[in-house]
Structures are given as structure tokens and as C-alpha cells.
Amino acid sequence: MAEPTELAEIDLDVADVKRIALTTDPQGETMICFEMASGQVMNLVFSPETFTKLEALMAKANEAKAQVSPIQ
């Protein structure tokens, strides 16, 4: 059996965050819509568990950034 092919990473230049669509149902999905530099819109859809993980990672990144460059 052939080994699985490793997928390449994709780098996209985000020009704008268009919107974040949150559902009122705690079991629902969260969608973040980005506009790329090319004008194309990309929608990222997260399960509640994945979005919670993203929020935690962003909080850690913000904390690390604040320690490096504190507000003056």
C-alpha cells in the first residue's frame, strides 16, 4: 500500500475579515469569512470544539505578544 502523500501548506494573504457568524445553538458551527487579497472570499467553518481550541490558541498568542510588546 502506498504511503499517504503529505499535503502542502497554503499561504493566503488576507485583505479583510468580513464577518464572524456565530450560531445561537451551543452545538452549532462558527463561520469566519475572510476576503483574500485577490478579492475571493473564503469561509472557514468550525465545530464548537475546534473553535474553542482556536480561541484558546489565540488567547495564548495574545498573551505572549503582550509580554514582548506591552502597552505603553
Buried (B, 14 or more C-beta within 10 A) or exposed (E): EEEEEEEEEEEEEEEEEBEEEEEEEEEEBBBBBBBEEEEEEEEEEBEBEEBEEBEEEEEEEEEEEEEEEEEE
